[in-house]
Amino acid sequence: MVIPENNDEPRLGKDVNRKAEQDFFASVKEFHGAEITSTAVNGDWKDGKISSERFYYNKA
């Protein structure tokens, strides 16, 4: 599993990506909502699962 965010170097591997997500959620002190402004699907599926994805967001 490869998950690049914005234009950063991609994280490689399920364990590395899981750790990054756990670290992110552990760092959240308060959450006041989110909004999805657009989505795109490029056919990156394998065996019924997402095999590739990319997140874009404002880091500010």
N, C-alpha and C positions, 0 to 999 in steps of 0.2 A: 504494500500500500504506500503510495506517494501522495503527500498532501502539501502542495505549495500554498503559501499565503501571500497575497499581494505579489510583489516581485522578489520576495525573499527566497533563499535557497530552500528547496523542498526537504521535508522531513521524510526519512525512509524507514519503513517498517511499522507494523502494527503496534508493537510495544513502545516505540519512540513516540508515535502519534498519540497513543493513549496517555502516556506520561505528560506530554505537552498539554493535553486537554485537562487532565487532573490538576496540573500546576496552575493553569489559567483559572479554573473554577475555584481553586483554593485561594486565589488572589483577589477574587471579587468580594468587596466589602458590602456594596449595595447594588441593586439592579433596579433600574427605573423604566425598563421596557426596551424594545427593539422593533425595528421595522425592516422588512425585506422590500427593497426597492426594485429589484429585478432578479431574474433567474435565467439560466440557459442550460440546455441539455445537449450534450455532444455525443451521445451514444456510448459513453465509457462504462458499460456494464459487462460483467462476466459471471456466468452461472447464477443470474438473478440478483447479484450484489453490485454495488457501485465499486468500480475498480480504479477510478481516478476522479478527483475533484479538486477544485481550487476555490479559495475564499478571497474576496476582495473587501476591504473595509478601511475606514479612516482610523488610523492609529492615534489620533489626537485625543 
